[in-house]
Amino acid sequence: MAINPPVDATATPEWAALQKHYNELQNAGISLKRWFAEDPERVERLSFDAGDLHFDLSKNLIKPETLQLFADLAKAVKLDERTKAMYTGVHINNTEDRAVLHTALRRPVEDEGKYIVDGQDTVKDVRETLDKIYAFADDVRSGKWTGITGRKIETVVNIGIGGSDLGPVMVYEALKPYADAGISARYISNIDPNDLAEKTKGLDPETTLFIIVSKTFTTLETLTNAREARTWLLEELEANGAIAKGDDAQRAEAIKKHFVAVSTNLEKVEEFGIDPANAFGFWNWVGGRYSVDSAVGTSLAVVFGPARFEEFLHGFHEIDEYFANTPFEKNVVVLLGILNVWYRNFFKVASHAVLPYDQYLHRFPAYLQQLTMESNGKSVRWDGTPVTSETGEIFWGEPGTNGQHAFYQLIHQGTQLIPADFIAFVNTPNPTKDGDQDVHELFLGNYLAQTKALAFGKTADEVRAEGTPEEIVPARVFSGNRPTTSIFGVALTPFSLGELIALYEHITFVEGTVWGLDSYDQWGVELGKQLAKQITPAISQDDEALAAQDASTQSLIKFYRENREF
């Protein structure tokens, strides 16, 4: 379909104004230490609240007046228009001619009838699907739904890949303290046989339920693993006498009791052996990396319960509403998005660290890698024209304090500038003391100390004053002026986790709008998948397929053939 071409941000007066501002800051010398001393209101002017999250942007390489320039740029690229288009179902996913309506997944029931897109009452359909998921989750949690031998389900195994795995596994790990029904979850994604082997190890087939997550029910990795899981289940049930060997009726019933699907391809679901009544659908306007709050999160509804899942959705919606209705000058979501553009395009940084000071968020950086890098890792704009600036960032990170003893050295004293988001929570579900020391406060002390050290550093004179030998003074100097954003929450709950995910979804959208990108397609994953289908036959004994490969691929396949032992 036709779509308005993006505004070339780099050709606007607002971009020129930002460039002038950047040059002025560089010429005057960037010094966070000096800026804090000169402006006693700096922290207040650069702090924000959204939902129950608190944001401190004061340790970034900006001044309070920079924010107006950010807001001006957001207006210049018509962020408000594109946001409205996204929220109302305009097909802003241009290359796939699709609406982008993940925000509809968390709209309240009161919004039924208000968002009709392509003839579909999106909110009504979402709520009907949620009701079906919740009823299923309640049945599994209560023991009404049982395995083939009548035993209660104790383990849910989610089989998916990409957005059908990264989101659910991240949320499961993040919210483990809320698992209250005696049900745990495991997640299989990699086609590497080792993944399925390890994830099924020690499971009781009689109490295991598999959820196959594939919208089309054709995803190579997911369906391969699903078939292997089906074989494992039936062999294990036969081995322990739960079903009779070779009894096709019992085998079929076992599949129906131990497999459900998240898919819209009911024909293939039924062909696999799953009852189509136990398939939960979602829509083509839900991108995989934006789908954890859809039926893709069915495993989460089972483990945590419908009430917790609703709280999760409310957190998303809180940020959705904040983002859509807060003026750009005060909108921390917009400002953080433009802040990333500021670093990427003006400071020429290549990567962005996300450092959660909460062990339960240990998969959050990996989740953000897909969200941000699959969305904005593009070199053409949404109208097919080349980009006019650098795009995308390499997102990465690990939880504190582990990262402090690994890669923080590079952030503190390396030659690369790496902006970092530090995330922490006031309260912990596992308070403890080491003698008189509150361990969570010790943990938060590190969270606060790292951003202070990165911002203000340590001069050579300060190092000398500690009695350090002169020859090693340079090694102990910290330059400071290493930018960080502090995100502080009250507690890691289903609600606040929904807020965090929506925050980064919209930050990614803001950046994509400035760069003129379609942040909702992902054609970059396709070529390798196509080539894999051509190469795989050559790996075994198809010499004709082998001859069609390049010299490097041929050489590697020959090495494989010579050394394969089984």
C-alpha positions in Angstrom: 0.0 0.0 0.0 1.1 3.6 -0.4 2.5 5.3 2.6 3.8 8.8 3.2 7.6 8.9 2.9 9.4 9.5 6.2 10.7 12.9 7.1 14.5 13.0 6.6 15.4 14.1 10.1 18.9 15.1 9.1 17.6 17.7 6.7 15.4 19.5 9.2 16.3 22.7 11.1 15.7 20.8 14.3 18.5 18.4 13.5 20.7 21.3 12.6 19.9 22.9 16.0 20.9 19.7 17.7 24.1 19.6 15.8 24.8 23.2 16.8 24.0 22.4 20.4 26.3 19.3 20.3 29.2 21.4 18.9 28.7 24.0 21.6 28.9 21.4 24.3 32.0 19.9 22.8 33.7 23.3 22.4 32.9 24.3 26.0 34.0 20.9 27.3 31.6 18.2 28.5 31.9 17.8 32.2 29.2 16.2 34.3 31.1 17.2 37.5 31.0 20.9 36.4 27.4 20.8 35.2 26.2 19.4 38.5 28.1 22.1 40.4 26.7 24.9 38.2 23.1 23.8 38.3 21.7 22.8 41.7 18.4 21.9 40.1 19.9 19.7 37.5 18.7 16.4 39.0 15.1 17.8 39.5 15.0 19.1 36.0 16.2 15.9 34.5 14.1 13.5 36.6 10.7 12.0 35.6 8.1 9.6 36.7 6.0 7.3 34.6 3.6 4.9 36.2 5.5 3.7 39.3 8.9 3.9 37.6 11.3 6.8 38.4 13.9 8.0 35.9 17.0 10.0 36.5 18.6 11.3 33.3 20.9 13.7 35.0 24.1 11.6 34.5 23.6 11.8 30.7 25.6 14.1 28.4 22.8 16.6 28.1 21.7 19.8 29.7 18.1 20.6 30.7 17.8 22.8 27.6 18.7 19.8 25.5 15.3 18.3 26.2 13.5 21.0 24.3 15.7 20.3 21.3 14.8 16.6 21.6 11.1 17.4 21.7 11.4 19.7 18.7 13.0 16.9 16.7 10.2 14.5 17.7 7.7 17.1 16.4 9.7 17.6 13.2 9.6 13.9 12.3 5.8 13.9 13.0 6.1 11.4 15.9 2.6 12.4 17.1 1.1 11.5 13.7 2.9 8.2 13.5 2.0 7.3 17.0 -1.7 7.9 16.3 -1.4 5.9 13.1 0.1 3.0 15.0 -2.5 3.1 17.8 -5.5 3.3 15.4 -4.4 0.5 13.1 -3.0 2.2 10.0 -0.8 -0.2 8.1 2.5 1.3 9.2 4.3 -2.0 8.7 4.7 -1.0 5.1 6.6 -4.0 3.6 4.1 -6.5 4.9 1.1 -4.2 4.5 0.0 -4.7 8.2 -1.3 -2.8 11.1 0.9 -2.6 14.2 -1.4 -3.1 17.1 0.5 -4.7 20.0 -1.0 -1.8 22.1 -4.5 -3.4 21.5 -3.3 -6.5 23.3 -3.5 -4.7 26.6 -6.5 -2.4 26.2 -9.2 -2.8 28.8 -12.5 -4.4 28.0 -14.1 -0.9 28.1 -12.4 -0.2 24.8 -14.4 -2.8 22.9 -15.9 -1.3 19.9 -13.5 1.7 19.8 -10.8 0.2 17.6 -12.2 -1.4 14.5 -9.3 -2.2 12.2 -9.8 -3.9 8.8 -13.3 -4.7 9.9 -12.1 -6.4 13.1 -13.1 -5.2 16.6 -9.5 -5.7 17.9 -10.2 -5.3 21.6 -13.2 -7.6 21.6 -11.2 -10.3 19.8 -8.3 -9.9 22.2 -10.5 -10.1 25.2 -12.3 -13.2 23.9 -8.9 -14.9 23.3 -7.8 -13.9 26.8 -10.9 -15.4 28.3 -10.2 -18.6 26.5 -6.6 -18.6 27.7 -7.7 -17.8 31.3 -10.2 -20.6 31.4 -7.6 -23.0 30.2 -5.0 -21.7 32.7 -7.5 -22.1 35.5 -8.2 -25.7 34.5 -4.5 -26.6 34.4 -3.8 -24.8 37.7 -6.7 -26.3 39.5 -6.0 -29.9 38.3 -9.2 -30.1 36.3 -7.1 -30.5 33.2 -4.9 -33.6 33.7 -2.5 -35.7 31.7 -3.4 -39.0 30.2 -3.2 -40.8 33.5 -5.3 -38.3 35.4 -2.4 -36.6 37.2 -2.1 -32.9 37.7 0.2 -31.0 35.3 3.4 -29.9 37.1 5.6 -28.7 34.3 4.7 -26.6 31.2 7.2 -26.8 28.3 7.0 -23.9 25.8 8.3 -24.7 22.4 8.9 -21.6 20.2 11.7 -19.5 18.9 12.4 -15.8 18.6 9.5 -13.8 20.0 7.7 -17.0 20.8 10.5 -17.8 23.3 12.5 -14.8 24.3 9.5 -12.9 25.8 8.0 -15.8 27.7 11.2 -17.1 29.1 12.3 -13.6 30.2 9.0 -13.0 31.9 9.0 -16.4 33.6 12.4 -15.8 35.0 11.5 -12.3 36.1 8.3 -13.2 37.9 9.3 -16.5 39.5 8.3 -15.4 43.0 4.7 -15.2 41.7 4.5 -18.8 40.6 1.9 -20.1 43.1 0.2 -23.2 41.7 3.1 -25.7 41.9 3.7 -25.5 38.2 7.1 -24.7 36.7 8.0 -23.9 33.1 10.8 -24.8 30.7 11.5 -23.3 27.3 12.8 -25.0 24.2 13.9 -22.9 21.3 17.1 -24.0 19.7 17.0 -26.6 16.9 20.2 -27.9 18.4 19.2 -31.4 19.8 21.0 -30.6 23.0 18.3 -28.0 23.9 15.4 -30.4 23.9 17.5 -33.2 25.5 18.4 -31.0 28.4 15.0 -29.4 28.8 13.2 -32.8 28.9 15.7 -34.3 31.2 14.1 -35.4 34.5 10.6 -34.6 33.4 7.7 -36.9 34.2 5.7 -37.3 31.0 2.5 -37.9 32.9 2.7 -34.4 34.4 4.2 -32.5 31.5 2.2 -30.2 29.2 3.8 -28.9 25.9 2.7 -25.6 24.4 3.7 -25.3 20.7 4.0 -21.6 19.8 4.0 -20.9 16.0 1.5 -18.6 14.4 1.7 -20.5 11.1 2.6 -23.8 12.6 5.3 -24.1 10.0 8.4 -22.6 11.7 11.2 -25.0 11.0 12.9 -25.0 14.4 9.6 -25.0 16.4 8.0 -27.8 14.5 11.1 -30.0 14.4 11.3 -29.6 18.2 7.6 -30.2 18.6 7.8 -33.5 16.7 10.8 -34.6 18.7 8.9 -33.7 21.9 5.9 -35.7 20.7 8.2 -38.7 20.1 9.8 -38.3 23.6 6.4 -38.1 25.3 4.9 -41.2 23.6 8.1 -43.3 24.1 8.3 -42.3 27.8 4.6 -43.0 28.4 4.9 -46.4 26.8 8.1 -47.2 28.7 6.4 -46.6 32.0 3.2 -48.4 31.1 1.0 -45.3 31.1 -0.2 -46.2 27.6 0.0 -49.5 25.7 2.7 -49.8 23.1 1.3 -49.5 19.6 -2.2 -48.5 20.8 -3.0 -45.7 18.3 -6.1 -44.5 20.2 -4.2 -44.1 23.4 -1.3 -42.3 21.6 -3.7 -39.9 20.0 -5.4 -39.2 23.3 -2.1 -38.7 25.0 -1.1 -36.0 22.4 -4.5 -34.2 23.0 -3.9 -34.3 26.8 -0.3 -33.2 26.7 -0.1 -30.8 23.8 -1.8 -27.5 23.1 -1.0 -24.8 20.5 -0.6 -21.1 20.1 -1.3 -20.8 16.4 -3.9 -19.7 13.8 -3.3 -22.6 11.4 -5.9 -25.0 12.8 -5.5 -27.4 9.9 -1.9 -28.1 10.7 -2.5 -28.0 14.4 -5.1 -30.8 14.0 -2.7 -32.7 11.6 -0.1 -32.7 14.4 -2.6 -34.3 16.7 -3.7 -31.3 18.8 -7.4 -30.7 19.3 -8.1 -27.4 17.5 -10.2 -26.4 20.4 -7.0 -26.1 22.4 -5.3 -23.7 20.0 -5.0 -20.1 21.0 -4.7 -17.6 18.2 -3.3 -14.2 17.6 -3.2 -11.8 14.6 -1.0 -10.7 11.8 -0.8 -7.2 13.4 1.1 -8.7 16.4 4.8 -9.0 15.6 6.7 -11.8 17.2 8.9 -9.6 19.3 5.9 -7.6 20.5 3.8 -10.7 21.4 4.6 -11.7 24.9 1.3 -10.2 26.1 -0.7 -12.1 23.6 -1.5 -15.8 23.5 2.3 -16.3 23.2 2.2 -15.8 26.9 -0.1 -18.7 27.6 2.6 -20.5 29.6 2.8 -17.4 31.8 -1.0 -17.4 32.4 -0.7 -21.0 33.5 2.2 -20.5 35.8 1.2 -17.2 37.4 -2.5 -17.2 36.9 -5.0 -15.0 35.0 -5.1 -12.3 37.7 -1.3 -11.8 37.6 -1.4 -11.8 33.8 -4.0 -9.0 33.9 -1.7 -7.0 36.2 1.0 -7.6 33.6 -1.2 -6.2 30.9 -2.2 -3.2 33.0 1.5 -2.3 33.3 1.8 -2.2 29.5 -1.3 -0.1 29.2 -0.1 2.4 31.8 3.0 3.2 29.7 1.0 3.1 26.4 -1.3 5.8 27.8 1.5 7.8 29.2 3.5 7.7 25.9 0.5 8.7 23.8 -0.8 11.5 26.1 2.2 13.2 27.7 3.7 16.3 25.9 7.0 15.5 24.3 9.0 18.0 26.5 7.9 16.0 29.6 7.5 12.5 28.0 10.4 10.4 29.3 9.7 7.7 26.8 10.1 10.1 23.9 13.1 11.8 25.5 14.8 8.4 26.1 14.2 7.5 22.4 15.7 10.7 21.2 18.5 10.4 23.8 19.5 7.2 22.1 19.5 9.0 18.7 21.7 11.7 20.3 24.3 9.2 21.2 24.1 7.1 18.1 24.1 9.9 15.5 26.0 12.7 17.2 28.4 10.9 19.6 28.7 8.0 17.1 28.3 5.3 19.7 27.7 1.8 18.5 26.3 0.0 21.5 24.0 0.4 24.5 24.3 -1.5 27.7 21.3 -2.5 29.8 22.3 -3.5 33.3 19.5 -4.7 35.6 20.3 -4.8 39.3 17.9 -7.6 39.8 18.8 -11.2 39.2 15.3 -12.0 38.2 15.8 -9.8 35.1 18.8 -11.8 33.9 17.2 -12.5 30.5 15.9 -8.9 30.0 19.0 -7.7 28.0 18.6 -10.7 25.7 15.0 -9.9 25.2 15.8 -6.3 24.4 18.4 -7.5 21.8 15.6 -8.9 19.6 13.2 -6.0 20.3 15.7 -3.3 19.4 18.1 -4.9 16.9 15.5 -6.8 14.9 13.3 -3.6 14.8 15.9 -1.0 13.9 18.7 -3.0 12.4 17.9 -1.6 8.9 19.7 0.3 6.2 16.6 1.4 4.2 13.7 3.6 5.2 10.1 2.6 5.2 9.7 3.9 1.6 12.6 1.8 0.4 15.1 4.7 0.2 18.5 4.5 1.8 18.8 5.8 5.4 20.4 9.2 5.9 22.2 8.5 9.2 23.5 5.7 11.3 20.7 3.5 12.7 20.3 0.9 15.4 22.4 0.1 18.4 24.0 -3.1 19.7 22.0 -3.8 22.9 23.7 -6.0 25.4 24.2 -6.5 29.1 24.1 -8.7 32.2 22.8 -8.3 35.7 24.7 -6.4 38.3 26.8 -7.1 40.3 28.0 -9.9 38.0 28.8 -7.5 35.2 31.0 -5.4 37.5 33.4 -8.3 37.6 33.3 -8.9 33.9 32.9 -6.1 31.3 32.5 -2.9 33.4 36.2 -2.3 32.9 35.5 -1.4 29.3 32.6 0.9 30.2 34.7 2.7 32.8 38.1 3.0 31.2 37.8 1.8 27.6 38.1 4.0 24.5 34.5 3.5 23.5 31.6 5.5 24.9 28.9 3.1 26.0 25.6 4.7 27.3 24.0 2.4 29.9 20.6 1.9 31.5 20.8 0.9 35.2 17.6 -0.7 36.4 16.8 -1.5 40.1 14.0 -1.8 42.5 13.5 -0.5 46.0 12.1 -3.7 47.4 13.1 -7.4 47.0 10.9 -10.5 47.5 13.9 -12.1 49.3 15.1 -9.8 52.0 18.0 -11.0 54.0 20.8 -9.9 56.2 24.5 -10.7 56.5 24.9 -10.0 60.2 23.7 -6.4 60.6 24.0 -5.6 56.9 20.9 -5.6 54.8 22.1 -7.4 51.7 19.6 -5.7 49.4 20.9 -2.3 50.5 24.5 -3.6 49.9 23.3 -4.5 46.4 21.7 -1.2 45.8 24.9 0.5 47.1 26.6 -1.0 44.0 23.8 0.1 41.7 24.2 3.7 42.9 28.0 3.6 43.1 28.5 2.5 39.5 26.6 5.4 38.0 28.4 7.8 40.2 31.8 6.5 39.3 30.9 6.5 35.6 29.6 10.1 35.7 32.3 11.8 37.9 35.3 9.5 37.6 38.5 10.1 39.5 41.3 12.5 38.7 45.1 11.9 38.8 45.4 14.2 41.8 42.7 12.3 43.7 44.6 9.1 42.9 47.9 10.6 44.1 46.3 11.8 47.3 45.6 8.2 48.2 49.4 7.5 48.2 49.4 5.7 44.9 52.9 5.2 43.4 53.3 7.7 40.4 54.0 5.0 37.9 50.5 3.4 38.3 48.6 6.6 38.7 47.5 6.7 35.1 46.0 3.2 35.4 43.8 4.3 38.3 42.4 7.4 36.7 38.7 7.3 35.7 37.8 9.9 33.1 34.1 10.2 34.1 31.5 11.6 31.7 30.4 8.1 30.9 26.6 8.5 30.5 24.0 6.5 32.4 20.2 6.5 32.9 18.9 5.3 36.2 15.5 3.6 36.2 14.2 2.9 39.7 11.1 0.9 40.5 9.2 0.2 43.7 9.3 -3.6 43.2 9.6 -6.0 40.3 5.9 -7.1 39.9 3.8 -8.2 36.9 2.7 -4.6 36.6 6.1 -3.0 36.7 7.5 -5.6 34.3 4.8 -4.7 31.8 5.7 -1.1 32.2 9.4 -1.9 31.5 8.6 -3.9 28.4 6.3 -1.2 27.0 8.9 1.5 27.8 11.5 -0.1 25.6 8.9 -1.0 22.9 8.0 2.7 22.5 11.7 3.8 22.8 12.4 1.6 19.9 9.5 3.1 18.0 10.6 6.6 18.6 14.1 5.9 17.3 12.6 4.1 14.3 10.5 7.1 13.5 13.4 9.5 13.7 15.4 7.2 11.4 12.4 6.7 9.1 12.4 2.9 9.6 9.7 0.3 9.4 10.5 -1.1 12.9 8.1 -4.0 12.4 9.4 -6.1 9.6 12.5 -8.4 9.8 13.6 -9.4 6.3 17.2 -9.8 7.5 16.4 -13.2 9.0 15.1 -14.6 5.7 18.1 -15.1 3.5 20.0 -17.4 5.9 16.8 -19.5 6.4 16.4 -19.9 2.6 20.0 -20.9 2.2 19.8 -23.4 5.0 17.2 -25.4 3.1 19.5 -25.6 0.1 22.6 -26.4 2.1 21.2 -29.0 4.5 20.9 -31.8 1.9 24.6 -31.2 1.0 25.7 -31.9 4.5 24.6 -35.6 4.3 25.3 -37.3 1.0 23.8 -35.1 -1.7 26.9 -34.5 -3.8 24.9 -32.5 -6.4 23.8 -30.1 -3.7 27.4 -30.0 -2.4 28.7 -29.0 -5.8 26.3 -26.1 -5.9 27.9 -24.5 -2.9 30.7 -22.0 -2.7 34.3 -23.2 -2.0 34.2 -22.3 1.7 30.9 -24.0 2.3 32.1 -27.1 0.4 35.3 -27.3 2.5 33.4 -27.0 5.8 30.9 -29.7 4.7 33.8 -32.0 3.7 35.3 -31.5 7.1 32.0 -32.5 8.7 31.6 -35.6 6.5 35.2 -36.8 7.3 34.7 -36.4 11.1 31.1 -37.3 11.8 31.2 -40.3 14.2 27.5 -41.3 14.4 
